[in-house]
Amino acid sequence: MTKVLLVEDQKMAREYMAGRIADSGRYVIAAALANAAFAEMACMREKIDLVLMDICTEHDESGFTAAAQIRKHWPHIRIIMITSMADCSFLDKARKAGADSFWYKELDQDDLLNVMDRTMRGESVWPAGTPAVQLGNAVSCEFTEKEIEVLRYLADALSYAEIADRMGVSVPAVRFHISNMLQKTGYTSKNKLAIDAINKRLIIPGF
């Protein structure tokens, strides 16, 4: 039986996935955690074959950080990053962390067990892209990469000057990107734009 480490901070989601895995007849839950900070310890204690790693876990512990450490110390362990958040940066960050596959909870049409099976056969299973999120009159895929970058900094409550410094551009350039997003969405406030992006889980502050 393939031994699985499940890292998921939401109790109902954790119990549901654990039940599906247990009923599969080919996987067994070796450990189920709410906090990614304890994932390495679980790998030390158990002979883990596959990790299902939530991205944003209890106490704001990053699944990316935990996945990268597991990949470093146990390169044979397969890792599937899981999330229900449509943050545009997550796919790239998951690849950089060394994940084998990526699965959107509640959003992906592909069944979790199917993704697990394919990953354990050596296949990398990745969605074609980030799910579109409606923001006012626009959907997230209408934003440019620069606009999403600006939006991420807005969600972190950075000033125009701080955003310009982080991006290596001028303050007028930052204002231009924000103006474009407001025009696309129909919002009259950059704060409303940032709050809506956070509430709809397009942007996760700090990630």
C-alpha positions, -999 to +999 in steps of 0.1 A: +000+000+000+012+035-009+017+055+023+003+091+021+011+122+042-019+145+040-013+182+050-046+202+050-056+228+075-094+227+070-108+198+091-137+189+069-116+188+038-089+168+056-114+143+068-131+140+034-098+134+015-086+110+042-118+090+038-115+089+000-079+078+003-087+051+029-116+037+008-093+035-023-078+002-013-044+012-026-035+041-004-032+044+034-029+076+054+003+075+073-003+109+089-027+138+085-016+173+096-030+208+097+003+225+098+030+222+071+057+230+096+054+194+109+056+177+075+093+170+077+090+154+111+063+131+097+086+121+068+113+112+094+089+091+114+071+073+086+081+058+053+061+082+032+056+076-006+033+105-015+026+139+001-006+158-005+005+193+005-020+222+010-004+255+001-017+277+029-018+258+061-025+264+098-007+294+114+002+307+079+028+280+074+037+277+037+032+244+019+058+256-006+085+258+020+076+224+034+075+208-001+109+222-010+124+208+022+109+174+016+121+174-020+156+183-008+158+155+019+136+128+004+138+132-034+120+099-040+088+111-023+061+122-048+045+156-040+011+169-051+003+205-042-033+211-034-054+243-030-087+259-037-072+293-041-068+308-076-037+328-070-019+332-103+015+327-088+009+293-072+016+271-102+050+286-108+059+285-071+048+249-069+072+240-097+100+258-081+093+240-048+098+207-067+062+195-067+054+166-091+017+175-096-009+202-087-046+198-079-073+224-074-097+213-046-133+219-056-123+235-089-104+207-108-125+183-129-099+156-125-105+133-095-079+134-067-073+097-068-067+098-105-041+125-100-025+104-072-024+073-094-009+091-124+017+109-101+027+076-085+032+062-121+058+090-127+035+114-145+034+151-137-002+163-136-007+200-139-038+221-147-037+240-180-039+273-161-053+291-131-091+292-128-106+325-139-120+347-111-146+374-117-137+408-105-164+433-113-168+435-151-136+416-157-122+381-152-087+376-138-073+362-171-078+397-186-051+411-164-015+413-176+013+398-155+024+433-144-011+441-133-014+409-112+020+418-097+008+453-088-024+437-074-004+414-052+015+443-037-018+462-032-031+432-013+000+435+010-010+472+016+022+486+000+022+523-011+027+534-047+063+542-039+070+509-023+054+490-052+074+510-077+106+502-058+098+464-056+090+463-093+118+486-105+095+509-122+083+545-118+053+556-096+034+568-127+038+533-141+023+518-110-006+543-112-010+533-149-014+496-141-039+503-113-059+526-136-061+499-162-074+474-137-100+498-123-111+505-159-114+468-167-133+459-135-154+491-132-143+496-096-137+532-084-113+523-056-080+504-056-089+492-021-121+476-033-102+459-060-076+445-036-102+434-011-123+417-037-092+399-051-084+387-016-120+376-007-123+357-040-089+341-033-072+353-064-045+369-043-033+356-010-015+383+011+021+373+020+022+346-007 
